[in-house]
Amino acid sequence: MKSGPGWKLDSEKCVRCGACIGDCPVQVLCRDAAGYPVMPRDLTLACIQCQHCFAICPKGAISMRHADPESAFSGDAQPDPAEIAALLKNRRSVRQYKPEPVSVEDMAKVKEILRYFPTGCNDHRMIFRIVEKTEEMAQFRKITMDLLSLLVRSKLLHIFYPSIKRFLEDIRNGKDVIYRDAPHMIVAASPKNAPCKKADPWIALSYLDTYLQSMKIGTCWCGFALYAFLFSRKLRKLLALPKGYKAEAVLLFGYPAVKYARAAEPEDVKIID
């Protein structure tokens, strides 16, 4: 058994094929005198823990910290392309939700899948804040609507968002034009010094968006919530993100109260040769 900080090789399983060395994105693996892959001590700090070597090894000879090849998900398990295409074609923004919260079982699946999303430079400091309780969601809703009403009265909102005139009556009547009465939302936040602090949250929640569709859970992106967090200290306090973190993407979700009979038919996309 050859090892380094967080990286172990079972030499009895290793067939010295070199696949792990060839696929290492930061080139911290090389062969020893006997042809086995090794991680030189002076390169251990350069390892980004991406687990490419762990994933590509055909014999399961490599393990890394908590990653055990015996319990890892099979690389052969792939969905049918037609099923993925159906998910993407039928995806709609849902703005009408059933009042009941997502079940405990479904929420557990949501939390489990979050750790599988890609990040730039394999930086895994991004965090997720899930608003699970409907009572807490009601708090976000009230603070946001109070802020919205204030901005409407001050005429400031007319400057930032001229189209608000169409929603003035709804706002005065207390209609939730921001969170759409969704029972839950998930906020993705990155540390301010993350290498891809803006891209990572959007990528992660886009993956989650597709996964939620497969669970028959509706979603809606909520850019207005980000503006609300920016304007309101009360909302930021309620969000309770760690110091140095900033909310970058928000996705509303819950069981839809509507069912779409067919996919939309978008125009052809322009592809430049």
N, C-alpha and C positions, 0 to 999 in steps of 0.2 A: 504493500500500500504506500504510494507516494503521495505527499501532501504539501500544502502551502496554506497560508491564512484563508480559510473559507473554501479551499479547493482540494479535492481528494481524488486520487486515481487508484482504482483497483487493478493492479497490474496482471492479476490472474484472469480478469475478464478482457483486458485491453488486447486488441489484435494489431496494434501499431499501424492502423490504416492512415493516420494523419488527418482525418476529417476535422477533428477539433482544432488542430493547428491552422488549417487552411481557412476555417470559418471564423476565427477569432477576429473581431473588428478592430481591436487595438493591438493585435500582434504581441501578446504577452506570453504565448506558449511556443515552445520549441522542442526539439528532440534531444534526449540525452544520448549517451554513448551507445546504449542498447536499442535506441529507436523509440523509446517511450516518450510520450508528451510530458513535459515538465514546465513549471512556472518558476523561473529564476527569482530568487528572493528580492533582487533589486527591482523587479517589475511587478511585484504583488500590489503595490499601491496604484499602479496604472490600470489594474483590472477593474472594469466597470460593473461587474456582477451581472452581465446581460444574460448569462446562462446559455449562450449559443453552443459552447462546447458540450454542455450538459445535454442539450436538446438534440444535437446532431449525432452523438455517439451511438453507433448501431448496437453496441453490446451493453449499454448502461454501465460503463466502467467509471464514469465521472459523477461525483456528487459535490454539491456546493452548499455549505451551511445547512439551511433547512430543506434544500432540494434533494429529494431521494428518488432515483430513477425507478425504484420498485413501486412507488405510489403516484408517480407523475401521470398526467393525462396522455393518452396515446396520440402520437403524431399522425396516425393513420385515420383518426376520426375526423372526417371532413363532411360538411353538409353538401347536399346536391345543389349545384349552381342555380337550378330552376327555383329551388326553395328560397335562396337568397334573393334572386331577382324578383320573386313575388313579394317578399318583404319590402324591398326598396320601391317597387312600383306602387304598392298599396299604402305606403306610409303617408299619413295625413297629420297635420297639426290638429290636436284635439283641444277644443275650447269649451266643451260641455262634459262635465264629469259627474259620475255617481257620487253621492255624499259619503259612502262608506269608505274607510281606509283600505289600503292594500293589505292583504292577509299577511300574517306573520311568516308563513311559509314562503310567499312570494318576495317579501321584503328581505328575507334571509338570502334568497337567490341573487337579489340585486346587490347586496353587500359582498357576496362571494365573488361575483364576476368583476368587481371593480379592480381587483388586484392584477388582472390580466391585460390591462390596457397599456399600449406602448407610450414611452416618454422619450423626449430628446436627450441624447447622451446617457440614457438609462438612469436619469435622475428621478428617484422615487420619493421625493419630498412633497409632491402634490398631495393635498388632502381633500376629503369630501365631507360636506356637512349635509346630512339628510334630515329634513324636517319630517318626522314620522307622526307626531301627535297632531290631530286636527285642531286641538286647542292652541297649540303653538303656532300653527299655520294661521289661525284666526288673529293672533297677536301681530304677526307680520302684516296681515291684511289691514288691520285697523291702523297701525302706525303709518303704513304706506298711503292709505286713503286719506288720513288726516294731512299728511304732507302734500298729497296731490290737491286736496281742497284748498290748502294754503297757497300753493303755487297758482292755482286757477284764480283765486281772489286777488292775488298780487299782480296778475297779468304776466308774470314771468314765463309761465308755461307757453303762452302764445308766441313768445319770442323763440324759445327752444324748439317748440313743436307746433307749428301753425295749424296742422290738421286736427289739433285737439278740439277745435270747435264742434266737430262731429260727435264728440263724446261728452260734451259738457253736461247735457241732461242726464246721462247715465251716471256721471260722477256726482252730480247734485243729489241723485236718487240713491246713492250709496252702492251702485253696481260695481262689482269687482272687475274693473277693466284691466288690471295688471296681472293678478294671479289666476283669473278666470275660475275662481272657486275650486281650484284643484286641491285635493286633500293633502298633497305632498309636493315638495320640491327638493332638488338636490343641487347644491352649490359646489363647484370645483374651484379650489383656491391654490395658488402657487406662492412659494416664497419669492420675495422681490429680486433675489439674485439667482433664480433658476435660469438655466441656459435657454429654455423654451417656455418661459413663464406664461405667455399668452396662447401659444399653440397647443400645449399639452392639455389644458382643461377642455378646449373645444374638441380636440380629437377624442379624449376619453368619453365625454358625454355624447359624442356622435356614435361611438361604439355602443354605449349604453342605450341610446335611443333605438338603435336597430334591435338590440336584445330585448328591450321592453315590448317592441312590436310583436315579437315572437311569443311573448307571454300574454298577449291580448291586453296589454296595459297601454293607455294612451299617453302621449307626451306633447309638450309645447315649449319651444324655446322662449325664454323670458328676458330679453335684453333690457326691458324697462326696469326690472328688479335691480340690475347692476347700477343703473342711474339712481335708483332710490337708495341703495346702500351708500352710494357716493355722497348723496345729499344729507342723509339722516344718521346722526350719531346713535340714536336710539336703535335703529335697525342694525347698525354695525355691532352694537353691544349685544343685541339679541342673537345675532349671528355667531358671536363668540369665537371668532377665528383667532388662532395663536398670533402673537406679536410677530410682525414681519411678513404676514401672509395677506394676500389681497384676493377677493373674489373676482374670478375672471369669466365664469360661464354659469348659467342657471338653466335648469331644465325642470319644468313642471311635469308631474305625472300622477296617474290614478286610473281607475277603471272608467272607460268612456261611457257616456250616457247616450251616445249616438253610434250608428253603424253605417258605414259607407258601402253602397251597393256595388261600386266599381272604382277602379283606379282613374285618376285624372289623365288627360291626354296632353302632355306638354308639347310645345313646338320642338322641332329638331334643333339640337344643340349645334353650335358652330364649332367645327374642328379645323384648325389650321394645319396644313401639311408642312 
